[in-house]
Amino acid sequence: MKKFRQIACIIALLLLSSSPGYAELSEIERVRKAAERGDIKAQVKMGWIHHEGRGVPQNAGEAAKWYLMAAERGDAGAQTLIALMLALGEGIPQDDGMAAFWFRKAALQSPPEARFQIETLQRSISR
């Protein structure tokens, strides 16, 4: 879990446009409503809130749900995070095939420096 958090923090810094760190209930509720309306960045933020337990109980399964929603809508950061969760079986059943699928999708749409990081991460997890 600690290794995942360290990797997830690096990914968030590389790929996410904003660093979610909400702890106030009113802010969490605002983000949740936006996420439910389909706001991709809010979905990623809800995943982070649940993954880190920022103002809510820590819940990797709930985090995976939100990351997957954003990943399916094309967010490269969420695609990388759900791939990592799938590769490690973190909050979601381990599935190397689906992890590789999401890693590839994220790498294909990321800038070269992030693509290199994603590919390196995938290789290190796959060993």
N, CA and C atoms as an extended XYZ file, in Angstrom:
381
Properties=species:S:1:pos:R:3:atomname:S:1:resname:S:1:resid:I:1 pbc="F F F"
N         0.832       -1.187        0.000 N   MET     1
C         0.000        0.000        0.000 CA  MET     1
C         0.877        1.250        0.000 C   MET     1
N         1.959        1.255        0.792 N   LYS     2
C         2.827        2.418        0.856 CA  LYS     2
C         3.489        2.660       -0.499 C   LYS     2
N         3.961        1.587       -1.152 N   LYS     3
C         4.584        1.728       -2.464 CA  LYS     3
C         3.575        2.286       -3.467 C   LYS     3
N         2.342        1.803       -3.409 N   PHE     4
C         1.311        2.305       -4.320 CA  PHE     4
C         1.103        3.789       -4.115 C   PHE     4
N         1.012        4.218       -2.874 N   ARG     5
C         0.783        5.637       -2.589 CA  ARG     5
C         1.913        6.500       -3.128 C   ARG     5
N         3.150        6.026       -2.948 N   GLN     6
C         4.283        6.791       -3.457 CA  GLN     6
C         4.210        6.905       -4.977 C   GLN     6
N         3.923        5.807       -5.643 N   ILE     7
C         3.825        5.813       -7.100 CA  ILE     7
C         2.647        6.676       -7.541 C   ILE     7
N         1.516        6.550       -6.860 N   ALA     8
C         0.328        7.330       -7.220 CA  ALA     8
C         0.593        8.820       -7.073 C   ALA     8
N         1.342        9.210       -6.054 N   CYS     9
C         1.675       10.627       -5.879 CA  CYS     9
C         2.517       11.134       -7.043 C   CYS     9
N         3.485       10.341       -7.464 N   ILE    10
C         4.314       10.726       -8.601 CA  ILE    10
C         3.467       10.866       -9.852 C   ILE    10
N         2.580        9.897      -10.080 N   ILE    11
C         1.714        9.941      -11.253 CA  ILE    11
C         0.815       11.164      -11.204 C   ILE    11
N         0.251       11.421      -10.047 N   ALA    12
C        -0.637       12.577       -9.917 CA  ALA    12
C         0.104       13.861      -10.257 C   ALA    12
N         1.323       13.988       -9.782 N   LEU    13
C         2.103       15.195      -10.073 CA  LEU    13
C         2.426       15.306      -11.557 C   LEU    13
N         2.676       14.164      -12.201 N   LEU    14
C         3.029       14.181      -13.618 CA  LEU    14
C         1.837       14.405      -14.529 C   LEU    14
N         0.691       13.806      -14.183 N   LEU    15
C        -0.400       13.723      -15.143 CA  LEU    15
C        -1.653       14.505      -14.818 C   LEU    15
N        -1.914       14.783      -13.578 N   LEU    16
C        -3.160       15.444      -13.230 CA  LEU    16
C        -2.983       16.951      -13.253 C   LEU    16
N        -4.000       17.629      -13.747 N   SER    17
C        -3.886       19.076      -13.884 CA  SER    17
C        -3.949       19.799      -12.545 C   SER    17
N        -4.583       19.194      -11.554 N   SER    18
C        -4.624       19.800      -10.229 CA  SER    18
C        -4.387       18.729       -9.193 C   SER    18
N        -3.875       19.112       -8.070 N   SER    19
C        -3.563       18.162       -7.011 CA  SER    19
C        -4.695       18.129       -6.000 C   SER    19
N        -5.524       17.095       -6.054 N   PRO    20
C        -6.642       17.046       -5.125 CA  PRO    20
C        -6.174       16.747       -3.707 C   PRO    20
N        -6.683       17.486       -2.768 N   GLY    21
C        -6.325       17.253       -1.388 CA  GLY    21
C        -7.430       17.755       -0.473 C   GLY    21
N        -8.654       17.528       -0.852 N   TYR    22
C        -9.797       18.061       -0.129 CA  TYR    22
C       -10.005       17.350        1.195 C   TYR    22
N       -10.398       18.113        2.196 N   ALA    23
C       -10.705       17.540        3.490 CA  ALA    23
C       -12.012       18.095        4.050 C   ALA    23
N       -12.446       19.251        3.564 N   GLU    24
C       -13.672       19.847        4.075 CA  GLU    24
C       -14.883       19.190        3.428 C   GLU    24
N       -15.874       18.874        4.261 N   LEU    25
C       -17.066       18.191        3.786 CA  LEU    25
C       -17.777       18.942        2.676 C   LEU    25
N       -17.883       20.258        2.791 N   SER    26
C       -18.583       21.028        1.763 CA  SER    26
C       -17.854       20.934        0.421 C   SER    26
N       -16.538       20.941        0.447 N   GLU    27
C       -15.754       20.830       -0.788 CA  GLU    27
C       -15.877       19.418       -1.367 C   GLU    27
N       -15.851       18.415       -0.513 N   ILE    28
C       -16.012       17.034       -0.985 CA  ILE    28
C       -17.374       16.867       -1.647 C   ILE    28
N       -18.394       17.425       -1.039 N   GLU    29
C       -19.747       17.328       -1.601 CA  GLU    29
C       -19.823       18.030       -2.954 C   GLU    29
N       -19.197       19.188       -3.074 N   ARG    30
C       -19.188       19.909       -4.343 CA  ARG    30
C       -18.485       19.083       -5.425 C   ARG    30
N       -17.354       18.489       -5.087 N   VAL    31
C       -16.610       17.667       -6.047 CA  VAL    31
C       -17.417       16.424       -6.409 C   VAL    31
N       -18.055       15.799       -5.419 N   ARG    32
C       -18.859       14.602       -5.681 CA  ARG    32
C       -19.978       14.904       -6.670 C   ARG    32
N       -20.668       16.020       -6.452 N   LYS    33
C       -21.765       16.390       -7.358 CA  LYS    33
C       -21.243       16.622       -8.778 C   LYS    33
N       -20.113       17.299       -8.894 N   ALA    34
C       -19.521       17.525      -10.214 CA  ALA    34
C       -19.118       16.196      -10.857 C   ALA    34
N       -18.557       15.299      -10.054 N   ALA    35
C       -18.148       13.984      -10.567 CA  ALA    35
C       -19.360       13.194      -11.050 C   ALA    35
N       -20.430       13.244      -10.290 N   GLU    36
C       -21.647       12.531      -10.686 CA  GLU    36
C       -22.256       13.109      -11.960 C   GLU    36
N       -22.022       14.391      -12.207 N   ARG    37
C       -22.509       15.024      -13.444 CA  ARG    37
C       -21.610       14.701      -14.630 C   ARG    37
N       -20.475       14.032      -14.379 N   GLY    38
C       -19.597       13.619      -15.465 CA  GLY    38
C       -18.328       14.425      -15.626 C   GLY    38
N       -18.035       15.332      -14.695 N   ASP    39
C       -16.802       16.110      -14.758 CA  ASP    39
C       -15.617       15.168      -14.520 C   ASP    39
N       -14.793       15.003      -15.543 N   ILE    40
C       -13.696       14.032      -15.477 CA  ILE    40
C       -12.702       14.370      -14.370 C   ILE    40
N       -12.284       15.619      -14.286 N   LYS    41
C       -11.312       15.991      -13.244 CA  LYS    41
C       -11.904       15.789      -11.848 C   LYS    41
N       -13.188       16.039      -11.699 N   ALA    42
C       -13.836       15.805      -10.403 CA  ALA    42
C       -13.871       14.310      -10.092 C   ALA    42
N       -14.052       13.483      -11.107 N   GLN    43
C       -14.038       12.033      -10.890 CA  GLN    43
C       -12.667       11.588      -10.397 C   GLN    43
N       -11.614       12.117      -11.014 N   VAL    44
C       -10.254       11.783      -10.558 CA  VAL    44
C       -10.055       12.268       -9.127 C   VAL    44
N       -10.527       13.475       -8.828 N   LYS    45
C       -10.389       14.016       -7.476 CA  LYS    45
C       -11.147       13.162       -6.458 C   LYS    45
N       -12.335       12.686       -6.835 N   MET    46
C       -13.079       11.812       -5.924 CA  MET    46
C       -12.313       10.514       -5.684 C   MET    46
N       -11.693        9.993       -6.726 N   GLY    47
C       -10.855        8.806       -6.547 CA  GLY    47
C        -9.737        9.073       -5.562 C   GLY    47
N        -9.077       10.204       -5.724 N   TRP    48
C        -7.969       10.557       -4.829 CA  TRP    48
C        -8.462       10.762       -3.397 C   TRP    48
N        -9.576       11.438       -3.254 N   ILE    49
C       -10.151       11.669       -1.922 CA  ILE    49
C       -10.386       10.337       -1.207 C   ILE    49
N       -10.975        9.383       -1.917 N   HIS    50
C       -11.262        8.079       -1.304 CA  HIS    50
C       -10.000        7.253       -1.116 C   HIS    50
N        -9.081        7.363       -2.045 N   HIS    51
C        -7.858        6.578       -1.928 CA  HIS    51
C        -7.013        7.030       -0.751 C   HIS    51
N        -6.959        8.313       -0.547 N   GLU    52
C        -6.154        8.863        0.544 CA  GLU    52
C        -6.935        9.030        1.851 C   GLU    52
N        -8.263        8.900        1.786 N   GLY    53
C        -9.064        9.108        2.984 CA  GLY    53
C        -9.092       10.565        3.402 C   GLY    53
N        -9.215       11.470        2.443 N   ARG    54
C        -9.239       12.912        2.699 CA  ARG    54
C       -10.654       13.364        3.032 C   ARG    54
N       -10.999       13.335        4.296 N   GLY    55
C       -12.324       13.772        4.730 CA  GLY    55
C       -13.381       12.682        4.645 C   GLY    55
N       -12.996       11.518        4.161 N   VAL    56
C       -13.882       10.345        4.081 CA  VAL    56
C       -13.064        9.135        4.508 C   VAL    56
N       -13.727        8.040        4.877 N   PRO    57
C       -12.944        6.843        5.189 CA  PRO    57
C       -12.155        6.385        3.953 C   PRO    57
N       -10.928        5.977        4.174 N   GLN    58
C       -10.100        5.482        3.079 CA  GLN    58
C       -10.751        4.236        2.486 C   GLN    58
N       -10.882        4.197        1.157 N   ASN    59
C       -11.573        3.093        0.501 CA  ASN    59
C       -11.029        2.934       -0.914 C   ASN    59
N       -10.117        1.977       -1.101 N   ALA    60
C        -9.490        1.770       -2.408 CA  ALA    60
C       -10.500        1.315       -3.449 C   ALA    60
N       -11.507        0.557       -3.046 N   GLY    61
C       -12.536        0.118       -3.989 CA  GLY    61
C       -13.328        1.293       -4.538 C   GLY    61
N       -13.676        2.226       -3.675 N   GLU    62
C       -14.399        3.424       -4.106 CA  GLU    62
C       -13.491        4.293       -4.979 C   GLU    62
N       -12.219        4.367       -4.625 N   ALA    63
C       -11.264        5.116       -5.444 CA  ALA    63
C       -11.190        4.521       -6.845 C   ALA    63
N       -11.112        3.208       -6.929 N   ALA    64
C       -11.032        2.538       -8.231 CA  ALA    64
C       -12.261        2.843       -9.077 C   ALA    64
N       -13.428        2.883       -8.449 N   LYS    65
C       -14.664        3.190       -9.173 CA  LYS    65
C       -14.575        4.553       -9.846 C   LYS    65
N       -14.121        5.555       -9.109 N   TRP    66
C       -14.035        6.911       -9.653 CA  TRP    66
C       -12.927        7.023      -10.692 C   TRP    66
N       -11.768        6.407      -10.428 N   TYR    67
C       -10.683        6.437      -11.409 CA  TYR    67
C       -11.126        5.788      -12.719 C   TYR    67
N       -11.842        4.670      -12.610 N   LEU    68
C       -12.288        3.966      -13.812 CA  LEU    68
C       -13.251        4.826      -14.625 C   LEU    68
N       -14.145        5.546      -13.940 N   MET    69
C       -15.065        6.439      -14.662 CA  MET    69
C       -14.283        7.456      -15.488 C   MET    69
N       -13.290        8.066      -14.875 N   ALA    70
C       -12.494        9.080      -15.583 CA  ALA    70
C       -11.620        8.437      -16.660 C   ALA    70
N       -11.097        7.258      -16.385 N   ALA    71
C       -10.267        6.553      -17.364 CA  ALA    71
C       -11.063        6.232      -18.618 C   ALA    71
N       -12.284        5.783      -18.421 N   GLU    72
C       -13.137        5.437      -19.561 CA  GLU    72
C       -13.474        6.659      -20.408 C   GLU    72
N       -13.407        7.830      -19.816 N   ARG    73
C       -13.706        9.078      -20.533 CA  ARG    73
C       -12.436        9.726      -21.078 C   ARG    73
N       -11.271        9.071      -20.898 N   GLY    74
C       -10.058        9.520      -21.564 CA  GLY    74
C        -9.016       10.240      -20.739 C   GLY    74
N        -9.142       10.295      -19.425 N   ASP    75
C        -8.151       10.980      -18.600 CA  ASP    75
C        -6.913       10.089      -18.425 C   ASP    75
N        -5.766       10.562      -18.924 N   ALA    76
C        -4.533        9.764      -18.887 CA  ALA    76
C        -4.067        9.472      -17.460 C   ALA    76
N        -4.216       10.431      -16.561 N   GLY    77
C        -3.833       10.187      -15.172 CA  GLY    77
C        -4.671        9.092      -14.548 C   GLY    77
N        -5.981        9.150      -14.770 N   ALA    78
C        -6.878        8.116      -14.243 CA  ALA    78
C        -6.590        6.773      -14.894 C   ALA    78
N        -6.264        6.777      -16.171 N   GLN    79
C        -5.930        5.524      -16.857 CA  GLN    79
C        -4.694        4.891      -16.232 C   GLN    79
N        -3.716        5.712      -15.899 N   THR    80
C        -2.504        5.197      -15.273 CA  THR    80
C        -2.792        4.684      -13.865 C   THR    80
N        -3.589        5.428      -13.120 N   LEU    81
C        -3.897        5.008      -11.753 CA  LEU    81
C        -4.723        3.724      -11.721 C   LEU    81
N        -5.715        3.590      -12.609 N   ILE    82
C        -6.517        2.359      -12.612 CA  ILE    82
C        -5.661        1.196      -13.091 C   ILE    82
N        -4.746        1.456      -14.034 N   ALA    83
C        -3.825        0.395      -14.478 CA  ALA    83
C        -2.971       -0.087      -13.321 C   ALA    83
N        -2.476        0.838      -12.537 N   LEU    84
C        -1.655        0.483      -11.381 CA  LEU    84
C        -2.467       -0.306      -10.360 C   LEU    84
N        -3.699        0.128      -10.114 N   MET    85
C        -4.555       -0.587       -9.164 CA  MET    85
C        -4.847       -2.003       -9.658 C   MET    85
N        -5.089       -2.138      -10.959 N   LEU    86
C        -5.334       -3.465      -11.532 CA  LEU    86
C        -4.088       -4.341      -11.458 C   LEU    86
N        -2.932       -3.764      -11.732 N   ALA    87
C        -1.679       -4.518      -11.700 CA  ALA    87
C        -1.370       -5.023      -10.296 C   ALA    87
N        -1.714       -4.223       -9.285 N   LEU    88
C        -1.400       -4.576       -7.899 CA  LEU    88
C        -2.565       -5.232       -7.155 C   LEU    88
N        -3.736       -5.256       -7.789 N   GLY    89
C        -4.907       -5.778       -7.083 CA  GLY    89
C        -5.299       -4.877       -5.925 C   GLY    89
N        -5.151       -3.590       -6.092 N   GLU    90
C        -5.424       -2.599       -5.054 CA  GLU    90
C        -6.846       -2.070       -5.203 C   GLU    90
N        -7.762       -2.537       -4.362 N   GLY    91
C        -9.139       -2.053       -4.394 CA  GLY    91
C        -9.977       -2.624       -5.512 C   GLY    91
N        -9.376       -3.452       -6.322 N   ILE    92
C       -10.024       -4.041       -7.502 CA  ILE    92
C        -9.289       -5.355       -7.773 C   ILE    92
N        -9.975       -6.380       -8.273 N   PRO    93
C        -9.260       -7.641       -8.519 CA  PRO    93
C        -8.087       -7.457       -9.491 C   PRO    93
N        -6.988       -8.128       -9.189 N   GLN    94
C        -5.809       -8.020      -10.047 CA  GLN    94
C        -6.128       -8.575      -11.433 C   GLN    94
N        -5.704       -7.843      -12.452 N   ASP    95
C        -5.949       -8.251      -13.838 CA  ASP    95
C        -4.840       -7.653      -14.692 C   ASP    95
N        -3.815       -8.464      -14.971 N   ASP    96
C        -2.658       -7.973      -15.714 CA  ASP    96
C        -3.016       -7.535      -17.129 C   ASP    96
N        -3.955       -8.225      -17.761 N   GLY    97
C        -4.367       -7.868      -19.113 CA  GLY    97
C        -5.018       -6.495      -19.165 C   GLY    97
N        -5.936       -6.245      -18.249 N   MET    98
C        -6.594       -4.933      -18.205 CA  MET    98
C        -5.618       -3.843      -17.759 C   MET    98
N        -4.700       -4.196      -16.867 N   ALA    99
C        -3.687       -3.218      -16.453 CA  ALA    99
C        -2.869       -2.795      -17.671 C   ALA    99
N        -2.435       -3.756      -18.482 N   ALA   100
C        -1.654       -3.437      -19.684 CA  ALA   100
C        -2.478       -2.578      -20.647 C   ALA   100
N        -3.767       -2.890      -20.790 N   PHE   101
C        -4.653       -2.114      -21.655 CA  PHE   101
C        -4.669       -0.653      -21.236 C   PHE   101
N        -4.881       -0.391      -19.923 N   TRP   102
C        -4.970        0.982      -19.445 CA  TRP   102
C        -3.618        1.689      -19.475 C   TRP   102
N        -2.525        0.958      -19.191 N   PHE   103
C        -1.204        1.565      -19.302 CA  PHE   103
C        -0.957        2.025      -20.745 C   PHE   103
N        -1.303        1.179      -21.719 N   ARG   104
C        -1.107        1.542      -23.134 CA  ARG   104
C        -1.923        2.768      -23.512 C   ARG   104
N        -3.197        2.787      -23.103 N   LYS   105
C        -4.064        3.944      -23.432 CA  LYS   105
C        -3.484        5.229      -22.854 C   LYS   105
N        -3.018        5.160      -21.626 N   ALA   106
C        -2.448        6.353      -20.986 CA  ALA   106
C        -1.173        6.801      -21.702 C   ALA   106
N        -0.317        5.859      -22.020 N   ALA   107
C         0.952        6.195      -22.667 CA  ALA   107
C         0.733        6.820      -24.041 C   ALA   107
N        -0.237        6.308      -24.778 N   LEU   108
C        -0.479        6.801      -26.140 CA  LEU   108
C        -0.910        8.263      -26.180 C   LEU   108
N        -1.552        8.734      -25.145 N   GLN   109
C        -2.033       10.120      -25.179 CA  GLN   109
C        -1.248       11.071      -24.277 C   GLN   109
N        -0.170       10.583      -23.708 N   SER   110
C         0.618       11.410      -22.789 CA  SER   110
C         1.795       12.051      -23.503 C   SER   110
N         2.282       13.171      -22.957 N   PRO   111
C         3.490       13.781      -23.519 CA  PRO   111
C         4.673       12.813      -23.365 C   PRO   111
N         5.704       12.963      -24.176 N   PRO   112
C         6.819       12.007      -24.171 CA  PRO   112
C         7.424       11.732      -22.795 C   PRO   112
N         7.615       12.776      -21.975 N   GLU   113
C         8.235       12.542      -20.662 CA  GLU   113
C         7.322       11.721      -19.754 C   GLU   113
N         6.033       11.958      -19.825 N   ALA   114
C         5.089       11.164      -19.028 CA  ALA   114
C         4.956        9.762      -19.611 C   ALA   114
N         4.989        9.655      -20.932 N   ARG   115
C         4.899        8.346      -21.591 CA  ARG   115
C         6.037        7.445      -21.124 C   ARG   115
N         7.234        8.003      -21.068 N   PHE   116
C         8.391        7.246      -20.591 CA  PHE   116
C         8.168        6.765      -19.159 C   PHE   116
N         7.647        7.643      -18.296 N   GLN   117
C         7.384        7.271      -16.902 CA  GLN   117
C         6.340        6.164      -16.811 C   GLN   117
N         5.297        6.257      -17.619 N   ILE   118
C         4.232        5.246      -17.615 CA  ILE   118
C         4.784        3.906      -18.073 C   ILE   118
N         5.548        3.929      -19.150 N   GLU   119
C         6.115        2.683      -19.675 CA  GLU   119
C         7.104        2.065      -18.696 C   GLU   119
N         7.890        2.901      -18.036 N   THR   120
C         8.823        2.413      -17.018 CA  THR   120
C         8.063        1.807      -15.842 C   THR   120
N         7.022        2.477      -15.409 N   LEU   121
C         6.195        1.967      -14.320 CA  LEU   121
C         5.587        0.621      -14.700 C   LEU   121
N         5.038        0.522      -15.905 N   GLN   122
C         4.433       -0.735      -16.355 CA  GLN   122
C         5.466       -1.857      -16.345 C   GLN   122
N         6.658       -1.592      -16.855 N   ARG   123
C         7.693       -2.636      -16.870 CA  ARG   123
C         8.074       -3.050      -15.460 C   ARG   123
N         8.195       -2.109      -14.544 N   SER   124
C         8.594       -2.450      -13.184 CA  SER   124
C         7.513       -3.235      -12.442 C   SER   124
N         6.259       -2.952      -12.733 N   ILE   125
C         5.156       -3.665      -12.096 CA  ILE   125
C         5.017       -5.066      -12.685 C   ILE   125
N         5.298       -5.206      -13.974 N   SER   126
C         5.093       -6.470      -14.680 CA  SER   126
C         6.134       -7.535      -14.333 C   SER   126
N         7.191       -7.163      -13.664 N   ARG   127
C         8.263       -8.133      -13.346 CA  ARG   127
C         7.879       -9.077      -12.267 C   ARG   127
